[in-house]
Amino acid sequence: MTARLDRHLMEPPATREITEFGRGDALRERAHRAIPGGAHTYAKGDDQFPQLAPAFIDRGAGCHIWDLDGNEYIEYAMGLRAVTLGHAYPEVVAAAMRELQRGANFNRPSPLEVECAETFLASIERAEMVKFTKDGSTADTAAVKLARAYTGRDMVAICADHPFYSYDDWAFGVTTMSAGIPESAVALTATFRYNDIASLQAVFDRHPGRIACVMLEAERNEPPRDGFLQKLQAMCRANGALLVLDEMITGFRWHNGGAQVVHDLQPDLSTFGKAFANGFALSALAGRREIMDLGGIRGPHERVFLLSTTHGAETVALAAAIATMRIYQREPVIEHLYRQGERLRRGLEQAASAAGVQDHFKLSGRSCALLYGTLGPDAKPSQPFRTLFLQETIRRGVLAPSFMPTYSHADADIDRTIDVVAAALTVYRQALDHGNTDPFLVGPSVKPVYRKFN
């Protein structure tokens, strides 16, 4: 393992309670005056964290972060899962800095556009062409446009159990946050349920000859059952719809070739983002040549205005992505994510059992991308209990809206996290015994991002 930060070799934060967030709280009000929601990403908003939490992150190194008040944490959210090597990873930073000093954006393509595309396609071997953009929403919307152009159809079917594909109308019109989206757009999107192949068949039956593509993640909280993904792929083929696999989370985390390799899928189109530039802004639409080439300028076909953004291929992010992918190619990044994730899973399950909350604190997902569920005394999902868990882990120096291990999480970080969670779950147990979180929780409960009203 090379190019690791010296900080990674140091001990995790010393045990002490973190309760002071004065500088961060002072900036919070300024943020809400200037920014709708107080943050430019809903998942980073105040309503997603307890009152006793850092309002802002000042800096990061490896898997450690510091807030404006100097409090240090072991982190697992890692830039909404976009950072898999670690914050400020030296080799990636050096590559980005070299290009930054050479100019970030030009009037003709940089050679890095070709190099990055070829490096990407060497990893994602089931794709033949790729085009870059800045965010996953844009890539997924471009996939829908290509599918409609290729098939001549107007509708899209998306898995309702996967929460986010795009901020555009075709995706958000079927959520609870549909304000500002016309019904005419909503009518062009149908939904089905994961692991329920009959629900997808019903979509095709209700809209014969109209479904341009089926979009989903390969897996999220639960694994596919009874050959669900293979049946779904076959159903797409039989009904003339394209299969679009959203690999924003799974790509460069599950396998160097993506979840499509893990599940032996051959998507017509797939989208990537987050991990493959280690937090730098870069996403990708990839797929079969005959489909992707509709966005090209050669051939007699009708043109598709695919992805054309001013900053879509600025050189700093491309350089970061190339460096990141090369590290993946030569070092056991994926293996490390699984190993540390499994170490963490075992420790957290033991801690939950020791605290007697194993029926109320549940882990799900693959070891490289662990999610957790918080259940109240009635054994139903509980936002107040999620808030309490976050509050008590933050208080002890761990920030974990989920548990996403990185290449920088050392054994000492994992072991310290297990100790912190064990302590937090003793408070969780007390709240369960009390019947609610009221005596233990400071401030309001967190809320779901997708809700009709504030």
Secondary structure as GFF3:
##gff-version 3
##sequence-region A 1 454
A	DSSP	three_ten_helix	6	9	.	.	.	ID=ss1
A	DSSP	alpha_helix	22	34	.	.	.	ID=ss2
A	DSSP	three_ten_helix	36	38	.	.	.	ID=ss3
A	DSSP	three_ten_helix	42	44	.	.	.	ID=ss4
A	DSSP	three_ten_helix	46	48	.	.	.	ID=ss5
A	DSSP	beta_strand	57	61	.	.	.	ID=ss6
A	DSSP	beta_strand	64	67	.	.	.	ID=ss7
A	DSSP	beta_strand	72	75	.	.	.	ID=ss8
A	DSSP	alpha_helix	78	81	.	.	.	ID=ss9
A	DSSP	alpha_helix	90	100	.	.	.	ID=ss10
A	DSSP	alpha_helix	111	123	.	.	.	ID=ss11
A	DSSP	beta_strand	129	133	.	.	.	ID=ss12
A	DSSP	alpha_helix	136	151	.	.	.	ID=ss13
A	DSSP	beta_strand	155	159	.	.	.	ID=ss14
A	DSSP	alpha_helix	169	172	.	.	.	ID=ss15
A	DSSP	alpha_helix	183	186	.	.	.	ID=ss16
A	DSSP	beta_strand	189	192	.	.	.	ID=ss17
A	DSSP	alpha_helix	197	206	.	.	.	ID=ss18
A	DSSP	beta_strand	211	216	.	.	.	ID=ss19
A	DSSP	alpha_helix	228	238	.	.	.	ID=ss20
A	DSSP	beta_strand	242	246	.	.	.	ID=ss21
A	DSSP	alpha_helix	259	262	.	.	.	ID=ss22
A	DSSP	beta_strand	269	272	.	.	.	ID=ss23
A	DSSP	three_ten_helix	274	277	.	.	.	ID=ss24
A	DSSP	beta_strand	283	287	.	.	.	ID=ss25
A	DSSP	alpha_helix	289	292	.	.	.	ID=ss26
A	DSSP	three_ten_helix	293	295	.	.	.	ID=ss27
A	DSSP	alpha_helix	315	330	.	.	.	ID=ss28
A	DSSP	alpha_helix	333	355	.	.	.	ID=ss29
A	DSSP	beta_strand	361	364	.	.	.	ID=ss30
A	DSSP	beta_strand	371	374	.	.	.	ID=ss31
A	DSSP	alpha_helix	383	395	.	.	.	ID=ss32
A	DSSP	beta_strand	398	399	.	.	.	ID=ss33
A	DSSP	alpha_helix	411	434	.	.	.	ID=ss34
###
